[in-house]
Amino acid sequence: MIILEEHQIQQHYTMKDAIDDVKKVLKSKYLNKLETPIRTVIDFPAQDASILYMPSADSEQQFAANKIVSIFPNNAAENLPTTQGVTLLSDAQNGRSLALLNASYLTRLRTGALTAIATDYLAQEEAKVLTVIGTGGMAFEQVLGILAVREIETIYLVNRTIEKAVIFQQRLQKHYPKMMIIVSEDVNNAVAQAQIINCATRSTTAVFDAAYVKAGCHINGVGSYLPTMREIDEALINTSNKIIVDDFHGVEEEAGEFIHAARTTDWSFDDLHGSLEQLEMKKISGRQHAEEITIFKSVGASYYDLAVAIGVYKKALAEHIGTIIPI
């Protein structure tokens, strides 16, 4: 079995790799080649934390995986990662355990890849201004995903704790020294400038006012993954032109603002435009005109983790990286 540490994966597996591999699993999903049991979530209220168990299998590629990921937001106070995880990859033809992968970076990367794919279909092609709401553990790869598909010139950063936004700004500026990156304390002003908005928070209330979203804007929501969480304004859910989701069942069970909107407004899950695999397979339309307001909602699913695990494993074999141990 191959053991791969996070730094090894980061050095050899890129956002482009992740986007390509996620597209492969989207095709498998559309062709009904995946087995994806409902993930198990165990909550730890005292720590405001969760541990998720996420199995999946791809009969097309003949691999299976089980990811265990923990989300402990209070870890930041102890200088520990808020998101940690491992993925066990198995051979679906003979059951052999093939690889044990650090999943923290891969979780962030595959989520960024999902955002990249959705943004490429839904955002205006000429979009130049991105507003990022929430600069925590998931945000950096979200930005990388958007930058992989759009030529962004200006980024506004908004975070509840300004100091964290400044640190994020400095990190991002090192990678993109010529880009204008602005820390904003006024979320609605930052929203009003945006052609793309990316939300990655654990908020239980909407993080911006829908009235400030301008025509033609695309919104990615990747932070609200429990029924108690809400980050996208429900007014926007009701008035947007298209809403695409990464997984129908996951969003119906876990996306708090959409669950609440379905219970308390005229909006229903029947109003969803479709899912990401339908978009990728050209079975539904992406952006059709410049004025459309579009939303991509992601809660994650185990087959996306399987996609990047397969990709990393194949790259490890090809490039002879990782530690091989007998089991």
C-alpha positions, 0 to 999 in steps of 0.5 A: 500500500502506498502512503502519501503525505499532504506535502507530497500530494501538493507537490505533484497533484494540481488544480488542473489534475483535480478538475480533469479527474472530477470531470471523469467521475461526473461522467461516471455519475451520469452513466450510473456507474457509481455506488454512493451510500449515504454518508454518516455524519457524527456531530460533536456539539461541545466543539461545534464540530463534525466527523464525516464518513464517506464511502463510494465506488466507481464500477467504470474505473474499478476503484472504491474509497472511504474518506473520513474527514473531521471539521473542528473549527475551534482548532484554529485557536490551538494552531491546528488544522480545522479540517483533517482527513484520510482516504483509503483507496481500494481495488474494486476488482480484488479488494486490495488496499491500494493507498492511504492518502492525507485527505485535507488538501484533497478535500479542499482541492476537489471542492475548488475543482467543483467550483471551477467547473460550475463557474466555467459554465455559469459565470460571465466569460468576461468576469474580472471581479471576485468577492470572497466571503469567508477566508478560512480553511476552504477558501484558498483552493476555491480562489485557485479554482476560479482563477483556473477558469476566469481571468480575474483582475480584482479580488475583494476579501471579507471575513468576520475576523479582519486579521484572518482576511489580511493573512489570506490577502498576504498569502494570495498576493505572494502567488499573484503579486500583480493582482489587486486584492482588497480586504473589505469590512463592508460585505455588501459593498464588496458584493455590489462590485462582484461578478462572481461571489464565493461563500465558504463560511459556517454561518447560520444566517445569510452572509450578504444581502441579495439586494446588492447582487448585480445582474449577471452575477454568479454565486458559489456556496460551499460552506453551508453543509448542515441543515442549521447553516445558512449563508446564501440569502433566501431572497436570492434563492427565490429570484435567481435564474438558475441553481445548480447543485453538486449532488441532489440528495446531499443538498436536499438533506444538508444545505440549510438555506435551501431546506429553510427556503423550501419550508418557508417560501414558494421555492422548492427543490423542484425549481433546481435547474439541475446537477453538475454532472448534467451540466458537464454532460451538456444535458442542461444549459449553463449561462444563456444570457449576460443578465442571468443570476446563477448559483452553484451549491455544493455540500460535497459527496464521496464520489468527488473524493474518490475521483481525486484519490484515483487521480493521486494514486495513478500519479503516484504510480507513474511518478514513483512517489509515496511510501510503500508499506506491506499490510 
